[in-house]
Amino acid sequence: MPNFKLVTDTTADLPKHYLQEHDLGCMFVTYTIDGTNYSDGHEMDDREFYERMRAGIMPTTSQVNPEEAKAYFTEYLKESREILYLAFSSGLSGTYNSARIAAEEIMEANPDCKIRVVDTRCASLGEGLLVHKAVQLREEGKSMEETADWVEAHVQNLVHVFTVDDLNHLYRGGRVSRTTAVIGTIAGIKPILHVDEEGHLIPVSKVRGRRKSLHALVDYMEAHVGSYAGENDIVFISHGDALEDAEAVRDEIRERFGIQNFMIHTIGPTIGTHAGPGTIALFFMGEKR
């Protein structure tokens, strides 16, 4: 049994088999679509989720509240008295703060347990890649404190870059103006965005056309990987029901960098609600975000 329980949440977009294989806890961030609430054990198939979005049905999401976080932690304490929770970016959700409050309350009542909550300032498989690094450290025998310290020291080296296929979803989330969304859609403009040092979504450039936007993701990696090239033994790519485009990005990375190991997985409903179908996101280790 691992020497501590490693926990993340569904916004990390890690496959279920990965969670099971590595004994990871996972807090469920709920969402609502077409009047139905989806929660742990009651989930919608990702493909159906995106089909409904394409049909014009717009979902909403909720953050994990302190009571929910407390219930999850209490359950995981049955497995280990030490828990490391790598949380969804505080720049995008209040889930991190809810978990911090819950952890403090539990530790005050149970001084023999230790719960450390880390704000990854990451989203989707960016959060997932940071969890993967923590899994590797735990499997090497590192303690919870050693693992958490490494994660906190390298949060700013986890680079996110992504593009969306439909600007209207970013408009709904307040990321671009209505004018930008309308004009950009008509002109075929595709924004390139990243997650900044504080964990917020920030536009960094724009290109015209889908193919150029995919190339721009790999260009961004080439510009930002720097001295961390050797740290990228694996690269993560997530997509909003657009596997073929995700594989195209993978193939270009293989050609440019010689990297052979990848995790490609669908963006789950929580992140997908705000990014929309067709989103392609690339995650790697770099000198800075």
Residue pairs with C-beta under 8 A, 6 or more apart in sequence:
1 79
1 80
2 23
2 80
2 138
3 80
3 82
3 138
3 141
3 143
3 144
4 80
4 82
4 83
4 84
4 138
4 143
4 144
4 147
5 23
5 25
5 76
5 77
5 79
5 80
5 82
5 83
5 84
6 22
6 23
6 24
6 25
6 83
6 84
6 86
6 131
6 134
6 135
6 138
6 147
7 24
7 25
7 26
7 27
7 72
7 73
7 76
7 83
7 84
7 85
7 86
8 14
8 24
8 25
8 26
8 27
8 85
8 86
8 87
8 127
8 128
8 131
9 26
9 27
9 28
9 29
9 64
9 87
9 88
9 95
9 127
10 26
10 27
10 28
10 29
10 268
10 270
11 29
11 88
11 93
11 95
11 123
11 124
11 127
11 268
11 270
11 271
12 26
12 86
12 88
12 122
12 124
12 125
12 127
12 128
12 131
13 124
13 125
13 127
13 128
13 238
13 265
13 266
13 267
13 268
13 271
14 24
14 26
14 125
14 128
14 131
14 132
14 265
15 263
15 265
18 24
18 263
19 26
22 135
24 131
24 135
25 72
25 76
25 83
25 85
27 64
27 68
27 69
27 72
27 85
27 95
27 99
28 39
28 40
28 64
29 61
29 62
29 63
29 64
29 88
29 93
29 95
29 270
30 37
30 38
30 39
30 61
30 62
31 37
31 38
31 59
31 60
31 61
31 62
31 269
31 270
31 273
32 38
32 59
32 60
32 61
32 62
33 44
33 49
33 52
33 57
33 58
33 59
33 60
33 269
34 52
34 57
38 44
38 269
43 269
44 269
46 241
46 266
46 268
46 269
46 272
47 241
49 59
49 269
49 272
50 240
50 241
50 272
50 277
51 241
52 59
53 59
53 272
53 276
53 277
54 277
58 172
58 273
59 269
59 273
60 273
61 269
61 270
61 273
61 274
63 93
63 94
63 95
63 98
64 72
64 95
64 98
64 99
65 98
66 98
66 99
66 101
66 102
66 105
67 102
68 98
69 95
69 98
69 99
69 101
69 102
69 103
70 102
70 105
70 106
73 83
73 85
73 99
73 102
73 103
73 106
73 115
74 106
76 83
77 83
77 106
77 110
77 113
81 112
81 113
81 114
82 113
82 114
82 115
82 144
83 103
83 113
83 114
83 115
83 116
83 144
84 116
84 118
84 134
84 144
84 147
84 148
85 99
85 103
85 115
85 116
85 117
85 118
86 118
86 120
86 127
86 130
86 131
86 134
86 151
87 95
87 96
87 99
87 117
87 118
87 119
87 120
88 95
88 96
88 120
88 122
88 123
88 127
89 96
89 119
89 120
89 121
89 122
89 123
89 127
89 195
89 199
89 200
90 96
90 97
90 119
90 121
90 199
91 121
91 195
91 196
91 198
91 199
91 200
92 123
92 199
92 200
92 201
96 117
96 119
99 117
100 117
103 115
103 116
103 117
106 113
106 115
107 113
107 114
107 115
114 144
116 144
116 145
116 148
118 148
118 151
118 152
118 155
119 155
119 199
120 126
120 127
120 130
120 151
120 155
120 158
120 199
121 155
121 156
121 195
121 197
121 198
121 199
122 129
122 130
122 155
122 158
122 160
122 195
122 199
123 160
123 195
123 199
123 201
123 271
124 160
124 238
124 267
124 268
124 271
124 281
124 283
125 236
125 237
125 238
125 263
125 265
125 281
125 283
126 158
126 159
126 160
126 195
126 236
126 281
126 283
128 236
128 238
128 263
128 265
128 283
129 158
129 234
129 236
129 263
129 283
129 284
129 285
130 151
130 154
130 155
130 158
132 234
132 236
132 263
133 150
133 151
133 154
134 147
134 150
134 151
137 146
137 147
137 150
138 147
142 150
154 285
156 197
156 288
156 289
157 228
157 231
157 285
157 286
157 287
157 288
157 289
158 283
158 285
158 289
159 194
159 220
159 221
159 224
159 225
159 283
159 284
159 285
159 286
159 288
159 289
160 194
160 195
160 281
160 282
160 283
160 289
161 192
161 193
161 194
161 204
161 217
161 220
161 221
161 224
161 281
161 282
162 192
162 193
162 194
162 217
162 275
162 279
162 280
162 281
162 282
163 190
163 191
163 192
163 193
163 213
163 214
163 216
163 217
163 279
163 280
164 170
164 190
164 191
164 193
164 240
164 275
164 276
164 278
164 279
165 190
165 210
165 240
165 242
165 276
165 277
165 278
165 279
166 185
166 276
166 277
166 278
167 176
167 180
167 181
167 184
167 185
167 189
167 191
168 181
168 185
168 276
169 274
169 275
169 276
170 176
170 181
170 191
170 274
170 275
170 276
171 177
171 178
171 180
171 181
172 274
173 274
175 193
175 201
175 203
175 274
176 184
176 191
176 203
183 189
184 190
184 191
184 206
187 208
188 208
188 209
189 206
189 207
189 208
190 206
190 207
190 208
190 209
190 210
190 212
190 213
191 203
191 205
191 206
192 203
192 204
192 205
192 206
192 207
192 213
192 216
192 217
192 220
193 201
193 202
193 203
193 204
194 201
194 202
194 204
194 220
194 289
195 201
195 202
195 289
196 202
196 289
197 289
204 220
205 216
207 213
207 216
210 245
213 280
214 245
214 248
214 249
214 252
214 280
215 252
217 249
217 280
217 282
218 249
218 252
218 253
218 256
218 282
220 282
221 253
221 257
221 282
221 284
221 286
222 256
222 257
224 286
224 287
224 288
224 289
225 232
225 257
225 284
225 285
225 286
225 287
226 286
226 287
227 287
228 284
228 285
228 286
228 287
229 257
231 285
232 257
232 259
232 284
232 285
233 259
233 261
234 259
234 261
234 262
234 263
235 250
235 253
235 259
235 261
235 262
235 263
235 282
235 283
235 284
236 262
236 263
236 264
236 265
236 282
236 283
236 284
237 246
237 249
237 250
237 262
237 263
237 264
237 265
237 280
237 281
237 282
237 283
238 246
238 264
238 265
238 266
238 267
238 271
238 279
238 280
238 281
238 283
239 245
239 246
239 264
239 265
239 266
239 267
239 279
239 280
239 281
240 266
240 267
240 272
240 275
240 276
240 277
240 278
240 279
240 280
241 266
241 277
241 278
242 277
242 278
242 279
242 280
243 264
243 266
245 278
245 280
246 264
246 280
247 264
249 280
249 282
250 262
250 264
253 259
253 262
253 282
254 260
266 272
267 275
267 279
267 281
272 279
275 281
